[in-house]
Amino acid sequence: MDVPITRRSVATWNGDLHGGVGMLSTDGGRLAGATFTAAGRIEPASGHLAPEELFAAAHASCVAMSLAATLSRIDARATRIEVGATCTLRVAGEGIEIARLDVEVRGVVPGLDALAFTGAVEAAVHSSATTKALGPHVDVSARARLQDGGGTAALDPPTTDAATTLVHGVDG
């Protein structure tokens, strides 16, 4: 029996689009009082969150957990996974839409070769809940970098770098 898991956020907007400001909160309280503005979407230095910034953060965390699960299924255990997600917007008609999501994954996985790591990354990105939520109209690409285990505080420069692969979305 499937048990639904729910998460809830509330956004409150005050004012018109260009001069207004929104407040965001989550049931868990982690984002209580976070502000977002229209300018925050196009001006990263505005000091306000953008919805797409939050989506990129959600996608990065979802892919990290999906990769940990994927590696477990092939009896591999990462000592460190770092996922960066970049959300690219485009103006479409009178609105803005997500055009693509690019994921860069760096990992330290003792005993795993670069080819197996790249395959695991592609499977994890493809099967993540956030990729599925995007539907087929958004390109999602992944770049996988397997690193040796020398780094502890921060990941070392990559020792193996796989080409970027279109994992999900519009092909060409």
C-alpha distance (Angstrom), angle and dihedral (degrees) to the residues before:
residue distance angle dihedral
M1 . . .
D2 3.80 . .
V3 3.77 114.8 .
P4 3.81 113.7 -155.0
I5 3.78 116.8 -126.6
T6 3.78 114.5 -155.3
R7 3.77 132.6 -165.7
R8 3.79 122.3 -176.3
S9 3.78 135.2 -161.2
V10 3.78 129.6 178.4
A11 3.79 125.5 -149.6
T12 3.80 121.4 -167.1
W13 3.81 119.3 -167.6
N14 3.82 124.1 -161.3
G15 3.79 122.5 -169.5
D16 3.78 134.4 0.0
L17 3.80 123.9 -39.9
H18 3.80 99.4 -92.6
G19 3.80 100.9 36.7
G20 3.76 100.2 29.9
V21 3.74 131.9 97.2
G22 3.76 132.5 -150.8
M23 3.79 131.8 -148.1
L24 3.77 122.0 -148.0
S25 3.76 130.5 -159.2
T26 3.77 136.4 169.6
D27 3.77 130.6 -150.4
G28 3.80 88.0 -114.1
G29 3.82 90.3 55.4
R30 3.81 94.7 -127.7
L31 3.81 94.6 124.3
A32 3.79 99.4 34.0
G33 3.78 108.8 155.1
A34 3.82 96.6 3.2
T35 3.80 108.9 153.3
F36 3.77 130.5 -142.7
T37 3.79 132.5 -175.1
A38 3.79 139.1 -178.9
A39 3.80 88.3 -109.6
G40 3.80 89.4 55.4
R41 3.80 88.8 67.5
I42 3.80 93.7 61.1
E43 3.80 104.3 20.5
P44 3.81 110.6 57.3
A45 3.82 91.3 -172.6
S46 3.82 91.9 60.0
G47 3.81 91.8 100.2
H48 3.80 91.5 -127.3
L49 3.79 129.8 105.2
A50 3.77 122.8 -109.1
P51 3.80 122.2 -146.1
E52 3.80 89.5 -124.3
E53 3.81 91.1 53.3
L54 3.78 87.9 56.4
F55 3.80 90.4 47.1
A56 3.83 91.0 51.6
A57 3.82 89.2 50.6
A58 3.81 91.2 48.8
H59 3.80 90.8 48.2
A60 3.82 93.8 48.6
S61 3.80 92.1 51.0
C62 3.81 92.9 44.2
V63 3.82 92.4 50.5
A64 3.82 91.3 47.7
M65 3.81 91.3 55.4
S66 3.81 91.9 41.7
L67 3.81 90.1 52.7
A68 3.80 92.0 49.6
A69 3.82 88.6 53.1
T70 3.82 92.7 45.1
L71 3.81 91.4 50.8
S72 3.81 90.5 49.2
R73 3.81 89.7 55.7
I74 3.83 89.6 58.5
D75 3.82 92.6 44.2
A76 3.81 93.7 -107.8
R77 3.78 124.9 129.9
A78 3.77 123.6 -158.3
T79 3.77 117.8 -144.7
R80 3.80 88.5 -161.9
I81 3.80 136.5 8.7
E82 3.79 122.7 -175.8
V83 3.80 119.4 -174.4
G84 3.78 125.2 -172.3
A85 3.80 119.4 -171.4
T86 3.79 125.6 -166.6
C87 3.79 118.4 -164.0
T88 3.82 114.6 -156.3
L89 3.80 119.6 -160.3
R90 3.78 131.8 -159.3
V91 3.76 133.1 -168.8
A92 3.79 108.3 -113.3
G93 3.77 117.9 -176.5
E94 3.78 105.5 -49.5
G95 3.79 96.3 -21.1
I96 3.75 145.5 53.3
E97 3.79 124.5 -105.8
I98 3.76 137.0 -179.2
A99 3.80 106.8 -98.7
R100 3.78 99.6 -178.2
L101 3.75 145.1 -14.9
D102 3.79 119.3 -143.1
V103 3.78 119.2 -163.0
E104 3.78 126.3 -164.2
V105 3.79 115.5 -168.3
R106 3.77 124.9 -169.5
G107 3.73 119.6 -176.6
V108 3.76 145.0 172.9
V109 3.81 107.7 -145.6
P110 3.80 114.0 163.8
G111 3.80 113.6 -138.7
L112 3.81 96.1 12.3
D113 3.81 122.1 114.7
A114 3.81 125.2 -138.3
L115 3.79 95.0 -105.1
A116 3.80 93.2 53.1
F117 3.81 90.9 45.4
T118 3.81 91.9 51.2
G119 3.80 90.4 49.7
A120 3.80 91.1 49.3
V121 3.82 91.3 49.5
E122 3.81 92.2 50.0
A123 3.81 91.5 48.7
A124 3.81 92.0 46.9
V125 3.81 94.3 49.5
H126 3.81 92.1 45.7
S127 3.81 93.4 49.1
S128 3.80 98.4 42.0
A129 3.79 116.9 116.7
T130 3.81 92.5 -125.1
T131 3.82 92.8 53.7
K132 3.79 89.6 50.1
A133 3.82 90.5 49.5
L134 3.81 91.0 57.3
G135 3.78 93.1 62.7
P136 3.80 125.0 -151.5
H137 3.81 97.5 -56.8
V138 3.81 97.8 74.2
D139 3.80 122.6 72.4
V140 3.79 114.2 -131.2
S141 3.78 116.7 -170.1
A142 3.78 130.4 -176.2
R143 3.78 134.4 -156.4
A144 3.78 116.4 -167.0
R145 3.80 124.9 -158.3
L146 3.77 118.7 -176.0
Q147 3.79 112.9 -159.8
D148 3.75 134.5 -168.5
G149 3.79 117.9 -109.4
G150 3.81 97.7 -105.2
G151 3.81 97.3 106.1
T152 3.77 124.0 78.6
A153 3.80 111.5 161.3
A154 3.80 94.8 33.8
L155 3.76 133.1 6.1
D156 3.79 115.7 -92.7
P157 3.81 120.8 -124.5
P158 3.80 108.9 -74.6
T159 3.79 119.3 -82.8
T160 3.81 92.7 -167.8
D161 3.79 126.3 27.6
A162 3.79 124.2 -169.9
A163 3.77 123.4 -159.5
T164 3.78 120.5 -97.4
T165 3.79 110.9 -91.8
L166 3.79 129.5 -160.9
V167 3.78 101.0 -124.8
H168 3.78 102.5 174.5
G169 3.77 140.3 2.5
V170 3.76 139.1 31.6
D171 3.79 111.6 7.9
G172 3.80 109.4 -142.2
